[in-house]
Amino acid sequence: MRVLVTGGCGYIGSALVPLLCDDERVDEVVVLDSLESGSPANLRRSIGDALEFRRGDVREYGDVESAMRGVDSVVHLAAITGAASTHDRRDETFAVNRGGTENVLTAAGKLGVDSVVFASSCNNYGRAASTNIDETTEQDPLNPYAESKVESERLLTDAIEDYGIDGTALRMSTNYGWSPGVRFNLVVNHFVFRGLTDRPLTVYGDGSNWRPFIHVEDAARAYAHAALEPESWPRTVYNVGSNDENYRIAEIAEIVRDELDRDLDITYLEDEHPGPSYHVNFDRLEKTGFEPEWTVRRGVRELADRLRGRQTRPMTIEA
């Protein structure tokens, strides 16, 4: 197989690309990345004959079509992330997230690509009252990031009907954990870094809002599984995460404090908007044969070890 990964130099891409390069079913991985937020250094484990890099922007259709020629499967990760920050970047967010997805799907249809795996988000659910949100729950996006993902899912549904491609959207839980392209604007990673530098863990609101969490390595494994075994992912949408890994943000702060074993203050800014809240059900995911392996507690410990420069196990994970 030949697999295209858009945004392959980013947080998840830097975990996914080496996974694909090491898979015996994959002959070549093509990475398309603008390098605006990622770095080629994040792919240092993957440099070799199995990797082809294309610098390009998903907003430019020509860049997308050129990178996609001869490809069997696409994992479309390229996006503006950081949901809260997109309120000030609405037009840019839609141009990259929705416009880029439209270009990817159009090129896939034109070139006869077998399957497209689209990176969506559980953030799409907004502030849901239910604590058992499944894929049939109506989405209620509260920020431009989530709005653009909801619209992109609609584009995917249309492309499946119009082009006959296998397509699936993975509504990913909130990521955390170490990867070569690690981000620190994600709550777990942010708390770990603050804790290691002896700063208070700041919780917006009263900390009661829910989020499901998934380690970046598990997220990468899910994308690889869906790209390489599309027959196992026959539905258009899947929530990706674990039923046991739904936590209130206040609980995350307590876990980080416990695992770092430091006397850290936890401060609550109750005048600040806490953002979306969603407690998600992942029963549909079980039918694919994919299962997350990490827990938040284990991920916090490993990230702390990485940041302290301690030796940890090599990042090898099964597809």
C-alpha positions in Angstrom: 0.0 0.0 0.0 0.9 3.6 -0.5 -0.6 5.9 2.2 -0.8 9.7 2.2 -0.8 11.5 5.6 -1.7 15.2 5.5 -0.3 17.1 8.4 2.2 14.3 9.1 4.7 16.5 10.9 2.3 17.4 13.6 1.4 16.0 17.0 -0.4 12.8 15.9 1.3 12.6 12.6 4.7 12.3 14.2 3.4 9.2 16.0 1.5 7.8 13.0 4.1 8.1 10.2 6.7 5.8 11.9 4.0 3.4 12.7 3.0 3.2 9.0 6.6 3.1 7.8 7.3 0.1 10.0 4.2 -1.8 8.9 4.9 -4.6 6.4 1.7 -3.8 4.5 2.9 -0.4 3.6 5.4 0.2 0.8 5.5 4.0 1.0 4.2 6.8 3.2 3.7 10.2 1.6 3.6 13.2 4.0 2.0 16.5 2.9 2.7 19.3 5.4 3.0 23.0 5.1 5.5 23.1 8.0 3.6 26.1 9.5 3.2 24.3 12.8 5.1 21.0 12.4 8.8 20.3 11.8 10.6 17.7 9.6 12.6 16.9 12.8 9.4 15.3 14.1 9.8 12.6 11.5 13.5 11.8 12.2 12.6 8.1 13.1 11.0 7.7 9.7 13.6 9.1 7.3 14.4 6.4 4.7 13.2 4.8 1.5 9.6 4.3 2.8 9.1 8.0 3.4 8.3 10.7 0.7 7.9 14.2 1.9 5.9 16.9 0.1 5.8 20.5 1.3 2.4 21.9 0.5 -0.8 23.4 1.8 -4.1 21.6 1.9 -5.7 24.9 0.9 -4.0 24.6 -2.5 -5.8 21.9 -4.5 -2.8 21.4 -6.8 -0.6 20.5 -3.8 -3.1 18.0 -2.6 -3.7 16.3 -6.0 0.0 16.1 -6.7 0.8 14.4 -3.4 -2.2 12.0 -3.7 -1.2 10.5 -7.1 -0.7 6.8 -6.8 -2.0 6.6 -3.3 -4.3 3.9 -2.0 -5.4 5.4 1.3 -5.4 8.9 2.9 -5.3 9.9 6.6 -6.3 13.5 6.6 -4.9 15.1 9.8 -3.9 18.6 8.5 -5.9 21.2 10.4 -5.8 24.2 12.6 -6.2 22.9 16.2 -6.5 24.4 19.6 -10.3 24.8 19.7 -10.3 27.8 22.1 -7.9 29.8 20.0 -9.9 29.4 16.8 -12.5 32.1 18.0 -9.9 34.6 16.8 -9.1 32.7 13.6 -12.5 31.8 12.2 -11.8 32.5 8.5 -8.4 30.8 8.6 -9.8 27.8 10.5 -12.5 27.2 8.0 -10.1 27.7 5.0 -7.7 25.1 6.3 -10.1 22.7 8.1 -13.2 22.7 5.8 -11.5 23.9 2.6 -8.6 21.6 3.0 -10.9 18.6 3.6 -12.9 19.5 0.5 -9.7 19.5 -1.6 -8.6 16.1 -0.1 -12.0 14.6 -0.9 -12.2 16.0 -4.4 -8.7 14.7 -5.2 -9.5 11.3 -3.7 -12.6 11.1 -5.9 -10.8 12.2 -9.0 -7.9 9.8 -8.5 -9.8 6.8 -7.4 -8.3 6.5 -3.9 -9.7 3.5 -2.1 -10.3 5.0 1.4 -10.1 8.3 3.3 -9.8 8.5 7.1 -10.7 11.9 8.4 -9.6 13.3 11.7 -12.7 14.6 13.4 -13.3 15.4 17.1 -15.5 14.7 20.1 -15.3 18.5 20.7 -18.1 18.6 18.1 -20.6 17.6 20.8 -20.2 20.9 22.7 -21.8 21.0 26.1 -24.0 17.9 26.2 -26.2 17.1 29.2 -26.0 13.3 28.7 -23.2 11.3 30.1 -23.5 8.6 27.4 -22.9 10.4 24.2 -22.8 8.1 21.2 -22.4 8.7 17.5 -26.1 9.4 17.0 -26.1 12.3 19.5 -26.7 15.6 17.8 -23.6 17.7 17.5 -23.5 21.1 19.0 -20.2 22.8 18.1 -19.2 25.8 20.3 -16.1 27.0 18.5 -14.9 27.5 14.9 -12.7 24.4 15.2 -15.6 22.1 16.0 -17.9 23.9 13.5 -15.4 23.3 10.7 -15.1 19.6 11.7 -18.9 19.1 11.7 -19.1 20.7 8.2 -16.1 18.5 7.0 -18.0 15.4 8.2 -20.9 16.4 5.9 -18.4 16.7 3.0 -17.1 13.2 3.8 -20.7 11.8 3.7 -21.3 13.5 0.4 -18.0 12.2 -1.1 -18.8 8.6 0.0 -22.1 8.8 -1.9 -20.7 10.7 -4.9 -17.4 8.9 -5.4 -18.0 5.5 -3.9 -14.9 5.7 -1.7 -14.6 4.1 1.7 -14.6 6.9 4.2 -14.7 7.2 7.9 -14.5 10.1 10.4 -12.8 9.4 13.7 -14.2 11.7 16.4 -11.1 11.6 18.5 -11.0 12.1 22.3 -8.7 14.8 23.7 -5.1 13.8 23.1 -2.3 13.7 25.6 1.1 12.2 26.0 4.5 12.2 24.3 5.2 12.2 20.6 8.0 13.8 18.7 5.7 16.7 17.8 4.3 17.0 21.3 1.9 19.9 22.0 1.4 21.7 25.3 -1.9 23.5 24.7 -3.7 20.2 25.6 -4.9 20.0 29.2 -3.0 16.9 30.4 0.3 17.9 28.8 -0.2 21.5 30.0 -0.8 20.4 33.6 2.2 18.1 33.5 4.5 20.8 32.3 3.2 23.3 34.9 3.5 20.7 37.6 7.1 19.9 36.8 7.9 23.6 36.9 6.2 24.0 40.3 3.4 26.2 39.1 -0.3 25.9 40.1 -2.6 23.8 38.0 -5.2 26.3 36.8 -8.7 25.0 36.1 -11.3 27.1 34.3 -14.7 27.1 35.9 -15.4 24.6 38.7 -13.7 21.7 37.0 -16.9 19.7 36.6 -16.9 19.6 32.8 -16.3 16.2 31.2 -13.7 15.2 28.6 -12.7 11.8 27.2 -9.0 11.3 26.8 -6.8 9.2 24.5 -3.0 8.9 24.4 -1.4 10.1 21.2 0.0 6.7 20.5 -3.4 5.1 20.7 -4.8 7.8 18.4 -2.0 7.0 15.9 -2.9 3.3 16.2 -6.5 4.0 15.5 -5.8 6.0 12.4 -3.4 3.3 11.1 -5.9 0.6 11.8 -8.7 2.5 9.9 -6.4 3.2 7.0 -5.0 -0.3 6.6 -8.1 -2.2 7.5 -11.0 -0.1 6.2 -13.3 -3.1 6.1 -13.1 -3.2 9.9 -14.5 0.4 10.0 -17.6 0.2 7.9 -19.5 3.1 9.6 -19.1 6.7 8.5 -18.4 7.9 12.1 -16.7 6.5 15.2 -16.0 8.0 18.6 -12.5 7.0 19.4 -11.4 6.5 23.0 -12.3 4.4 26.1 -15.4 4.4 28.3 -13.1 4.3 31.4 -11.1 7.3 30.3 -13.8 10.0 30.7 -12.8 12.4 33.4 -13.8 15.7 34.8 -11.1 18.4 34.4 -10.8 18.7 38.2 -10.0 14.9 38.3 -7.3 15.4 35.7 -5.7 18.0 37.9 -5.8 15.6 40.9 -4.3 12.8 38.8 -1.4 14.9 37.6 -0.7 16.1 41.2 -0.8 12.5 42.4 1.4 11.1 39.7 4.0 13.8 39.9 4.0 13.4 43.7 4.3 17.1 44.3 2.5 19.5 46.6 0.9 21.4 43.8 -1.8 24.0 44.2 -4.9 23.6 42.1 -6.6 26.9 41.5 -10.1 27.4 40.1 -11.0 30.4 38.0 -14.7 30.2 38.2 -15.3 33.4 36.3 -13.6 31.9 33.2 -15.7 29.9 30.7 -14.7 26.2 31.1 -15.5 25.3 27.5 -17.3 22.2 26.1 -18.3 19.3 28.3 -18.9 15.8 26.9 -18.9 12.3 28.4 -18.7 9.9 25.5 -19.6 6.3 24.8 -17.2 4.2 22.7 -19.2 1.0 22.3 -19.3 1.3 18.5 -15.5 1.3 18.4 -15.3 -2.1 20.0 -16.7 -3.7 16.9 -13.7 -2.6 14.8 -11.3 -4.7 16.8 -9.3 -1.7 17.9 -8.8 -1.0 21.6 -6.8 1.8 23.3 -4.0 0.6 25.5 -3.0 3.6 27.6 -4.5 5.2 30.7 -4.1 8.9 31.7 -2.2 7.9 34.8 0.4 5.9 32.8 0.6 8.7 30.2 1.2 11.4 32.8 4.1 9.3 34.2 5.7 8.7 30.8 5.4 12.3 29.8 7.0 13.5 33.0 9.8 11.1 32.5 10.3 12.3 28.9 10.4 15.9 30.1 12.8 15.1 32.8 15.1 13.4 30.3 14.8 10.0 31.9 15.1 6.8 29.8 11.8 5.4 28.9 10.7 2.4 26.7 11.1 2.9 23.0 7.9 4.1 21.2 7.0 0.8 19.5 3.3 0.0 19.1 1.4 -2.6 17.2 -0.9 -1.6 14.4 
